[in-house]
Amino acid sequence: MASIELVRVTKTFEKNDVIKDLHLTIADGSFTVLVGPSGCGKTTLLRMIAGIDPQTAGSVLIGGKDVTSIAPGKRGVAMVFQNYAIYPTMSVRENIEFGLKNNKVDKEERKRLVETISATVGLADYLDRKPSTLSGGQRQRVALARAMVKKPSVFLMDEPLSNLDAKLRAQMRLELIELHKQLGTTFVYVTHDQVEAMSMADNIVLMNKGVIQQEAPPDGMYHDPSNLFAAQFIGVPPMNIGELSMNGAKFGFRPERAQVRPAGQAGGTNPDHFSMTGMIVTREMLGSETLYQVRRSDGNAYMVKCLEDLFAVDQEVQIDVAPEHLFFFAEDGSRIRRDDRSYAEYMRALRGMRNG
């Protein structure tokens, strides 16, 4: 196992800084997920850790040792790609032991390692088969086994589940979580899928345009976003965001925090809560919950999530959100917190927007 530290790393492509002066510490034994939109720099960061595409400036430390000038194969890391990179003409056994042969591990030790690792990932019955006869999930396990057999101190995974269908992707997420618990090794996982990030990570690093927007455990990322980008990126559906009538500020609330009732029905007595009347324009019944899009008279629409399917399209409803579930953001996207002197002003401005 090993911690990872990136110290003021910069990556430049064609005189453009894709990442600049970034600092990040990844704890020993953690399952850290780098998440963000395409082009945000997360894969670039992973490749710098691996040494595949070294940083332009700054240092990378693994287990406290500066590996900036050390070749990828000697950093004690193993990388798993989204396309698996499995040799099609080799059997599963030959794929797994390929690196061991190159490192001149003796035959008996190779056999022991391959059989132990293949049993761990559920491939013991497939060792003599070719990759073409395996399912997508089994091929992914071959790639994992080939990485595990090297006994790395760090696993680096670049969107390893993106080529799988939704059902298999969900299954493999659980298997990777269990594998991490079993190995106790540092995992660094890249994805653009926030559901993967929320369900798998001990710690999430949210990136945008080469800058870390927030670093937090999944629950902290969801319930306490540090800025507007984090609030809108994390969550399905994303946080509702509306314009306030002062200083370019915005307010927000999570869809499940809205209380919905038929228009005109008594309720919403808290003077500080957000309240609006609107028309249901879409309804998505998802089984255990229903999503409604509610449009108010000014044209702005908000998503609400209900555990019961009680309302219909074209029905007029009242929405109430308690003050403790409201968020405020400044014009630059930074979070305005309750201890900020301007918080009360923004709350008053929101009260003035009732019912549009």
PAMARMAR-741033 format. One line per 5 residues: their letters; for each residue x, y, z negated of N, C-alpha, C. Coordinates in steps of 0.05 Angstrom, whole numbers, plus 5000, padded with zeros to 4 digits. Each point is the difference from the previous one (the first is absolute). Example, Ala and Ser with C-alpha at 12.3 -4.5 7.8 and 13.67 -1.06 7.14 Angstrom:
as	5264/4886/4844/4982/5024/5000/5018/5024/5000  4993/5021/5014/5016/5024/4999/4985/5022/4986
% end
This chain:
masie	5017/4976/5000/4983/5024/5000/5018/5025/5000  4988/5022/5010/5016/5025/5001/4982/5024/5004  5008/5022/4987/4986/5025/5005/5011/5012/5026  4985/5020/5011/5009/5014/5024/4998/5030/4994  5021/5014/5008/4999/5029/4997/5010/5013/5026
lvrvt	4984/5019/5009/5008/5016/5023/5005/5028/4990  5024/5009/5005/5009/5026/4989/5004/5020/5022  4982/5020/5002/5001/5021/5019/5005/4990/5028  4985/4980/5008/5005/4988/5027/4986/5017/5021  5013/5003/5023/4990/5014/5023/5004/4982/5024
ktfek	4980/5000/5018/5002/4985/5025/4993/5019/5022  5019/5003/5019/4996/5018/5022/5000/4985/5026  4979/5006/5017/4998/4989/5027/5001/5024/5019  5019/5000/5018/5002/5020/5021/4997/5028/4988  5016/5005/4978/5001/5026/4987/4975/5007/4984
ndvik	4981/4982/4998/4976/5004/4985/5001/4984/4974  4996/5013/4977/5000/4985/4975/4973/4986/4996  5000/4974/5002/4976/4984/4996/4996/4997/4970  5021/4997/4985/5000/5000/4970/5022/5018/4991  4995/5017/4980/5020/5019/4992/5002/5001/4969
dlhlt	5024/4996/4990/5005/5003/4971/4980/4985/4982  4994/4975/5008/4980/4984/4985/5014/4985/4978  4987/5000/4977/5010/4984/4977/4977/4982/4991  5008/4974/4996/4980/4980/4992/5014/4978/4984  4988/4992/4978/5009/4978/4984/4979/4978/4999
iadgs	5007/4976/5008/4982/4977/5000/5009/4981/4978  4983/4994/4981/5007/4985/4976/5007/4971/5007  5018/4989/4984/5008/4972/5003/4976/4982/4995  4995/4982/5018/4978/4981/4997/4972/5010/5007  4998/5025/5009/4974/5011/5006/4990/4992/5028
ftvlv	4974/5003/5004/4988/4997/5027/4992/5028/5008  5018/5013/5016/4996/5027/5008/4991/5001/5029  4978/5015/5005/4989/5002/5027/5005/5029/5010  5013/5002/5024/5002/5025/5013/4977/5003/5020  4983/5020/4996/4976/5002/5017/4998/5028/5011
gpsgc	4986/5002/5023/4996/5026/5012/4993/4997/5029  4992/5021/5013/4992/4998/5029/5024/4993/5017  4994/4991/5025/5021/4994/5019/5019/5024/5004  5026/4995/5000/5019/5021/5004/5007/5016/4975  4992/4990/4977/5005/5016/4975/5028/4995/4989
gkttl	5014/4980/5010/5028/4995/4991/5003/4976/4983  4979/4984/4995/5002/4978/4981/5017/4977/5012  4997/4994/5025/5017/4979/5012/5029/5009/5002  5004/5025/5006/5027/5012/5001/5014/4997/4973  4984/5004/4979/5011/4998/4972/5008/4971/4995
lrmia	4983/4981/5008/5005/4971/4996/5025/4992/5015  5003/5009/5024/5024/4993/5016/5026/5012/4989  4997/5023/4987/5024/5011/4987/5008/4983/4976  4980/4990/4985/5007/4982/4977/5013/4975/5010  4990/4989/5022/5011/4976/5012/5028/5004/5012
gidpq	5005/5025/5008/5025/5005/5014/4999/4996/5030  4976/4994/5010/4996/4996/5029/5003/5026/5015  4989/5021/4988/5002/5027/5013/5009/5019/4978  5025/5002/4995/5010/5015/4976/4993/5029/5000  4999/5011/4976/4993/5028/4997/5022/5018/5012
tagsv	4992/5025/5007/5019/5019/5011/5016/5013/4977  4987/5003/4977/5013/5011/4976/4988/4988/4975  5014/5002/4978/4990/4990/4975/5010/4971/4995  4990/4989/4977/5010/4973/4992/4977/4981/4994  5005/4974/5005/4981/4979/4992/5014/4982/4980
liggk	4988/4996/4977/5011/4983/4979/4981/4977/4996  5011/4976/4999/4984/4975/4994/5013/4987/4976  4984/4996/4978/5011/4989/4976/5022/5018/4988  4998/5026/5004/5020/5019/4989/5025/5002/5017  5002/4985/5022/5024/5000/5017/4995/5016/5025
dvtsi	5017/5018/5007/4997/5016/5025/5006/4982/5024  4979/4995/5016/5002/4982/5023/5001/5016/5026  5004/5026/4998/4998/5017/5024/5019/4990/5023  5023/4990/4992/5020/4991/5021/5001/4970/5003  4980/4986/4987/5000/4970/5001/4981/4991/5022
apgkr	5009/4980/5015/4984/4989/5022/4974/4988/4990  4979/5000/5017/4974/4989/4993/5001/4972/4988  5015/4983/5012/5001/4972/4991/5013/4996/4973  5014/5020/4989/5013/4998/4975/4988/5016/4978  4975/5010/5005/4987/5017/4980/4983/4985/4980
gvamv	4996/4974/5005/4984/4984/4982/4970/5005/5004  4993/5008/5025/4972/5005/5007/4991/4981/5022  4974/4995/5001/4988/4984/5022/4977/5015/5011  4997/5001/5026/4979/5016/5012/4981/4982/5016  4974/5005/4996/4979/4986/5015/4985/5020/5017
fqnya	4999/4994/5026/4988/5018/5019/4971/4992/5007  4986/5018/5013/4972/4994/5008/4998/4979/5022  5021/4998/5016/4999/4980/5022/5014/4974/4993  5007/4997/4974/5011/4975/4989/5028/4994/5009  5007/5005/5026/5027/4994/5011/5008/4971/4995
iyptm	4982/4982/5006/5006/4971/4997/5010/4989/5027  5019/4982/4999/5011/4988/5024/4981/4978/5010  4987/5004/5023/4980/4981/5009/5010/4972/5007  5025/4998/5007/5011/4973/5009/5009/4984/4976  5001/5013/4976/5009/4985/4976/4976/4991/4984
svren	5004/4978/4985/4979/4991/4982/4999/5019/4976  4979/4996/4984/4998/5016/4975/5024/4997/4983  5010/4975/4997/5023/4995/4983/5025/5015/5012  5003/4999/5026/5024/5012/5012/4998/5031/4998  4976/5011/5001/4996/5029/4997/5009/5008/4972
iefgl	4990/4985/4980/5006/5007/4972/5029/4998/4993  5014/4979/5011/5027/4996/4992/5020/5014/5019  4991/5015/5019/5017/5012/5020/5022/5017/4986  4991/5018/4982/5019/5017/4987/5020/4985/4982  4990/4978/4988/5017/4984/4983/5023/4987/5016
knnkv	4993/4991/5025/5020/4988/5017/5021/5021/5007  4991/5024/5007/5019/5021/5007/5018/5007/4977  4990/4996/4976/5017/5006/4976/5015/4975/4991  4999/4979/5016/5015/4975/4995/4993/4987/4973  4974/5001/4993/4991/4985/4977/4999/4971/5007
dkeer	5010/4982/4982/5002/4972/5007/4972/4987/5004  4999/4978/5014/4975/4988/5009/4982/4992/4977  5010/4988/4979/4983/4992/4978/4988/5024/4985  5015/5021/4997/4990/5024/4987/4979/5013/5018  5005/5000/5026/4980/5011/5019/4974/4985/4997
krlve	5002/4974/5000/4976/4983/4998/4984/5006/4974  5015/5002/4978/4987/5006/4975/4986/5027/5000  5014/5020/5010/4988/5027/5000/4976/5002/5018  5002/4988/5024/4978/5001/5019/4975/4986/4989  5004/4977/4988/4977/4985/4989/4988/5014/4976
tisat	5016/5012/4983/4990/5015/4977/4984/5024/5008  5011/5016/5019/4987/5024/5009/4975/4994/5016  5001/4980/5017/4977/4993/5017/4977/4990/4982  5006/4987/4978/4979/4992/4981/4987/5024/4987  5017/5020/4994/4990/5024/4986/4980/5015/5018
vglad	5005/5001/5026/4982/5015/5018/4981/4982/5015  4998/4975/4992/4980/4982/5012/5006/4990/5028  5026/4996/5006/5008/4991/5026/5013/4972/5000  4999/4987/4978/5013/4974/4997/4991/4980/5022  4975/5001/5008/4990/4981/5019/5004/5008/5029
yldrk	5014/5023/5004/5002/5011/5027/5029/5004/5009  5019/4989/4985/5028/5005/5005/5009/4990/5028  4988/4979/5011/5009/4990/5025/4984/5010/5024  4982/5019/4995/4983/5011/5021/5013/5025/5012  4991/5006/5025/5010/5024/5014/4981/5023/4993
pstls	5010/5025/4999/4983/5023/4993/4975/5002/5017  5001/4992/5025/4977/5002/5018/4976/4984/4991  5004/4980/4982/4978/4983/4990/4989/5011/4974  5010/5022/4990/4992/5011/4975/4980/5023/5003  4985/5005/4979/4982/5023/5000/5017/5025/4994
ggqrq	4987/5024/5003/5014/5025/4994/5009/5001/4971  4983/4991/4982/5008/5000/4972/5023/4982/4994  5001/4976/5013/5022/4981/4996/5026/5011/5012  4998/5014/5023/5024/5012/5011/5011/5022/4982  4982/5014/4988/5009/5021/4981/5014/4987/4976
rvala	4990/4977/4991/5013/4986/4978/5028/4991/5008  5004/4992/5025/5026/4992/5010/5020/5024/4997  4990/5023/5009/5017/5024/4998/5007/5006/4971  4980/4997/4982/5005/5004/4971/5020/4980/4989  4996/4975/5008/5018/4979/4990/5029/5004/5009
ramvk	5003/5009/5025/5027/5005/5011/5013/5023/4985  4984/5019/4991/5011/5022/4983/5006/4990/4972  4982/4984/4989/5003/4991/4972/5024/4982/4996  5007/4984/5020/5021/4981/4998/5027/5013/4996  5002/5025/5007/5025/5016/4996/5003/5009/4971
kpsvf	4979/4996/4984/4999/5009/4972/5008/5030/4998  4986/5017/5014/5007/5028/4999/4991/5013/4974  5013/5022/4994/4992/5016/4976/4977/5019/5007  4996/5004/5026/4979/5019/5009/4987/4988/5025  4973/5000/5001/4985/4993/5024/4990/5026/5012
lmdep	5005/5004/5026/4989/5023/5014/4981/4990/5021  4975/5010/5000/4979/4990/5018/4988/5023/5016  5002/4998/5026/4990/5021/5018/4974/4991/5013  4978/5008/4988/4973/4994/5010/4998/4970/5008  5006/4982/4982/5002/4971/5007/4973/4987/5006
lsnld	4978/5013/4992/4973/4988/5004/4984/5012/5023  5012/5019/5014/4984/5016/5019/4991/4984/5024  5013/4977/5006/4992/4984/5023/4980/4978/4993  4991/4999/4975/4981/4980/4991/4971/5011/5001  4981/4982/5002/4972/5009/4999/4992/5007/4972
aklra	4977/5013/4996/4993/5012/4975/4999/4980/4977  4988/4976/5006/4997/4980/4979/5027/4989/4991  5017/4994/5020/5026/4989/4993/5018/5021/4987  4996/5025/5008/5015/5022/4988/4994/5002/4970  4974/4997/4993/4992/5001/4972/5012/4977/4984
qmrle	5000/4976/5013/5011/4976/4987/5030/5004/4995  5014/5010/5021/5029/5003/4997/5008/5022/4980  4983/5020/4997/5005/5020/4979/5001/4986/4972  4981/4983/4995/5000/4986/4974/5025/4982/4997  5007/4987/5022/5023/4982/4999/5026/5016/4995
lielh	5002/5024/5012/5024/5016/4995/5001/5010/4971  4977/5007/4989/4999/5008/4972/5009/4978/4982  4991/4975/5005/5008/4977/4984/5029/4994/5004  5010/5003/5025/5028/4995/5005/5018/5019/4985  4992/5025/5000/5015/5020/4985/5002/4993/4970
kqlgt	4977/4992/4989/5000/4993/4972/5018/4976/4995  5000/4981/5018/5016/4976/4997/5030/5006/5002  5008/5017/5019/5028/5005/5005/5011/5021/4982  4984/5020/4992/5009/5022/4984/5020/5018/5013  5001/4999/5027/5019/5015/5016/4988/5027/5007
tfvyv	5017/5020/5006/4991/5026/5009/4988/4998/5028  4975/5008/5003/4987/5000/5026/4996/5029/5009  5007/5007/5024/4994/5026/5012/4985/4994/5026  4975/5010/5001/4981/4992/5020/4990/5025/5015  5002/5000/5026/4990/5023/5016/4974/4993/5013
thdqv	4981/5018/4999/4974/4997/5013/4988/5027/5005  4982/5002/5020/4984/5024/5004/4972/4995/4988  4995/4975/4991/4974/4992/4990/4998/5005/4970  4984/5019/4992/4999/5007/4972/4986/4979/4983  4984/4983/5012/4988/4977/4985/5022/4981/4992
eamsm	5019/4994/5018/5023/4983/4992/5015/5013/4978  5005/5026/5002/5016/5014/4980/4986/4999/4973  4974/5005/4999/4985/5001/4975/4998/4972/4987  4998/4980/5016/4995/4973/4990/5025/4985/4992  5023/5008/5011/5025/4985/4996/5020/5013/4982
adniv	5001/5026/4999/5022/5015/4988/5000/5001/4970  5024/5000/4988/5003/5010/4973/5002/5030/5001  5013/5009/5021/5005/5029/5004/4998/5007/5029  4986/5022/5006/4996/5009/5027/5017/5025/5005  5013/5001/5023/5014/5025/5008/4986/5009/5026
lmnkg	4985/5022/4997/4984/5011/5023/5017/5021/5014  5003/4996/5027/5017/5018/5015/4984/5013/5023  5009/5023/5007/4990/5014/5024/5021/5019/5011  5006/4997/5025/5020/5017/5014/5027/5000/4986  5008/4976/4991/5026/4996/4988/5002/5010/4971
viqqe	4978/5008/4988/5000/5011/4973/4983/4982/4982  5010/4993/4976/4984/4985/4981/4978/5019/4988  4975/4992/5005/4978/5016/4990/4993/4994/4971  5002/4974/4993/4994/4992/4973/5012/4972/4996  5009/4995/4975/5010/4974/4992/4985/4993/4974
appdg	4985/4978/5001/4984/4993/4977/4989/4971/5002  4992/4988/4978/4985/4974/5002/4974/5005/5015  4988/4978/5011/4976/5003/5016/4977/5016/4986  4995/4994/4974/4978/5014/4986/5006/5029/4997  5026/5007/4995/5007/5028/4998/4998/5015/5026
myhdp	5007/4986/5022/4998/5012/5026/4971/5006/5007  4982/4982/4992/4972/5004/5007/4986/5020/4982  5004/4997/4974/4985/5017/4981/5013/5027/4995  5026/5003/5006/5014/5025/4994/5018/5008/5023  4988/5005/5024/5017/5008/5023/5014/5026/4995
snlfa	5025/5002/5009/5016/5024/4994/4994/5023/5019  4988/4994/5024/4994/5021/5019/4978/4991/5019  4992/5017/5018/4978/4995/5018/5006/4976/5019  5025/4998/5009/5007/4977/5018/4995/4974/4985  5010/4997/4976/4997/4975/4985/4971/4995/4994
aqfig	4984/5020/4994/4972/4997/4995/4985/4989/5024  5007/5009/5024/4986/4992/5024/5011/4974/5012  5025/4994/4995/5012/4976/5012/4992/4975/4984  4999/5001/4974/4994/4977/4983/4970/5000/4993  4987/4977/5007/4972/4997/4994/4984/4994/5025
vppmn	4981/4980/4997/4983/4993/5022/4971/4999/4990  4983/5019/5010/5006/5022/5017/5018/5020/4986  5013/5018/5015/5017/5020/4987/4985/5020/4983  5014/5014/4983/4987/5021/4984/4985/5020/5017  4977/5008/4991/4985/5021/5013/5014/5027/4994
igels	5004/5016/5021/5013/5026/4997/4982/5022/5011  4996/5021/4985/4984/5022/5009/5014/5027/4996  4992/5019/5015/5012/5027/4998/4987/5016/4977  5018/5014/4985/4990/5019/4981/5000/5028/5012  4985/5018/4989/4998/5027/5012/5020/5019/4988
mngak	5024/4991/4993/5020/5018/4990/5028/4988/5004  5018/5017/5010/5029/4995/5002/5007/4976/5016  4982/4991/5018/5006/4977/5017/5001/4973/4984  4991/5001/4975/5001/4976/4983/4978/4980/5009  5004/4975/4991/4981/4978/5006/4993/4985/4975
fgfrp	4977/4987/5000/4992/4982/4978/4996/4972/5011  5001/4980/4983/4996/4973/5009/4988/4982/4979  4989/4978/5009/4990/4979/4981/4999/4973/5015  5004/4979/4985/4999/4973/5011/4971/4992/5005  4996/4986/5023/4972/4992/5007/4985/4985/4978
eraqv	5014/4983/4985/4986/4984/4979/4993/5017/4975  5011/5024/4998/4995/5017/4977/4974/5016/5003  4988/5000/5023/4976/5016/5005/4975/4985/4989  4984/5014/4985/4974/4989/4992/4979/5009/5020  4985/4981/5011/4981/5006/5021/4972/4995/4991
rpagq	4981/5018/5005/4972/4997/4993/4982/5014/5021  4975/4992/5002/4983/5013/5019/4998/5030/4994  4999/5017/5020/4999/5029/4997/4975/5007/4983  5004/5018/4981/4978/5009/4983/4997/4984/4975  5013/4977/4998/4999/4984/4975/5017/5013/4979
aggtn	4990/5000/4975/5015/5013/4978/5027/4987/4996  5020/5016/4991/5026/4990/4995/5021/5021/5004  5025/4994/4994/5022/5018/5005/4999/5025/4982  4998/4996/4973/4997/5022/4982/5026/5014/4993  5023/4988/5005/5026/5012/4993/5005/5025/5019
pdhfs	5003/5023/4988/5003/5024/5017/5026/5001/5016  5020/4984/4992/5026/5000/5014/5001/4979/5022  4980/4984/5003/5002/4979/5020/4995/5012/5028  5010/4985/5021/4995/5008/5027/4973/4988/5008  4983/5016/5012/4974/4991/5007/4993/5010/5028
mtgmi	4988/4982/5017/4992/5008/5026/4977/4983/5010  4984/5011/5018/4978/4986/5013/5008/4995/5029  4994/4977/5010/5007/4994/5028/4983/4977/5011  5004/4996/5026/4986/4979/5014/5018/4976/5006  4991/4976/4995/5016/4976/5006/5000/4997/5031
vtrem	5024/5000/5012/5002/4998/5029/5010/4972/5009  5015/4986/4982/5008/4973/5007/4999/4983/4975  4996/4974/5004/4998/4981/4978/5016/4975/5008  5019/4991/4984/5015/4976/5005/4996/4981/4976  4985/4979/5004/4995/4981/4979/5022/4978/5001
lgset	5017/4999/4980/5024/4983/5000/4997/4976/4982  4976/4994/4991/4996/4977/4982/5000/5009/4971  5023/5002/4987/5001/5008/4972/4997/5030/4996  5002/5015/5021/4997/5029/4998/4990/5012/5027  4990/5024/4998/4990/5013/5024/5012/5028/5002
lyqvr	5009/5007/5024/5012/5026/5005/4979/5018/5014  4997/5024/4991/4982/5019/5013/5016/5025/5007  4995/5011/5024/5010/5026/5007/4978/5020/4997  5005/5020/4983/4979/5020/4994/5009/5027/5010  4983/5012/5017/5006/5026/5012/4983/5021/4988
rsdgn	5013/5021/4991/4985/5023/4989/4993/5020/5021  4985/5021/4993/4990/5019/5020/5022/5016/5014  5023/5003/4988/5021/5015/5013/5016/4983/5019  4992/4975/5004/5013/4982/5019/5022/4982/4989  5009/5006/4976/5021/4983/4987/4988/4974/4991
aymvk	5015/4978/5004/4990/4974/4993/5019/4987/4979  4989/4984/4982/5015/4987/4979/4992/4971/4999  5020/4982/4995/4994/4972/4997/4995/4994/4970  4980/4983/4995/4995/4991/4973/4997/4970/5000  5008/4987/4978/5000/4971/4998/4982/4992/4977
cledl	4981/4982/5006/4981/4991/4979/5000/4970/4998  4997/4990/4976/4999/4971/4996/4974/4988/5009  4979/5017/5000/4973/4990/5009/4993/5014/5025  4985/4986/5017/4991/5011/5026/4972/5012/4996  4998/5025/4991/4975/5012/4992/4989/5021/5020
favdq	5017/5008/5019/4992/5023/5016/5000/4993/5030  4988/5017/5016/4998/4995/5029/5009/5024/5016  5007/4995/5025/5008/5022/5018/4976/5019/5003  5007/5026/5001/4981/5022/5002/4986/5007/4973  5008/4986/4979/4989/5007/4974/5016/5023/4987
evqid	4986/5019/4988/5012/5022/4986/5008/4991/4972  5025/5005/4992/5009/4991/4974/5015/5022/4986  5004/4997/4974/5015/5018/4984/5026/4986/4991  5023/5013/5002/5025/4989/4991/5010/5017/4977  5009/4986/4979/5013/5013/4977/5026/4987/4994
vapeh	5021/5016/4994/5026/4990/4992/5008/5013/4975  5006/4984/4979/5008/5011/4974/5027/5015/5002  5004/5020/4983/5024/5017/5002/5026/4984/4997  5000/4978/4984/5025/4985/4996/5007/4984/5025  4982/4999/5020/5006/4985/5025/5005/5019/5023
lfffa	5003/5026/4994/5006/5019/5021/5029/5006/5002  5010/5005/5024/5028/5007/5005/5001/5026/5015  5021/5016/4995/5004/5025/5014/5028/5001/5012  5002/5012/5024/5026/5001/5014/5003/5029/5010  5025/5010/4998/5006/5026/5010/5002/5000/5030
edgsr	5003/5023/5012/5002/5002/5029/5023/4984/5012  5022/4998/4985/5023/4985/5009/4998/4970/4995  4977/4991/4989/4996/4972/4995/5008/4990/4972  5013/5017/4985/5008/4992/4973/4976/4997/4981  5002/4984/4981/4978/4994/4981/4997/5022/4980
irrdd	4976/5009/4995/4994/5019/4979/4988/4985/4976  5015/4998/4979/4992/4984/4977/4985/5016/4979  4988/4986/4981/4982/5012/4981/5014/5021/4982  5027/4997/4996/5014/5019/4984/5010/5024/5015  4994/5001/5026/5007/5023/5017/4981/5023/4994
rsyae	5011/5024/4998/4983/5023/4993/4978/5005/5020  5004/4992/5025/4980/5005/5021/4978/4979/5002  5003/4978/4984/4981/4978/5002/4971/5009/4995  4996/5016/4979/4973/5009/4993/4988/5017/5022  5017/5016/5014/4990/5016/5022/4990/4983/5023
ymral	5015/4978/5006/4991/4982/5021/4975/4985/4993  4997/4994/4974/4976/4986/4992/4976/5019/5002  5004/5026/4994/4978/5019/5004/4992/5003/5029  5021/5000/5017/4995/5003/5029/4984/4975/5010  5006/4977/4989/4986/4975/5009/4971/5001/4990
rgmrn	4995/5010/4976/4973/5002/4990/4983/5019/5018  5013/5020/5011/4986/5019/5017/4993/4988/5027  5010/4976/5007/4994/4987/5025/4976/4981/4998  4987/4998/4978/4979/4980/4996/4979/5001/5023  4995/4977/5010/4980/4996/5021/5005/5015/5026
g	5025/5011/5002/5007/5013/5026/4985/5026/5004
% end
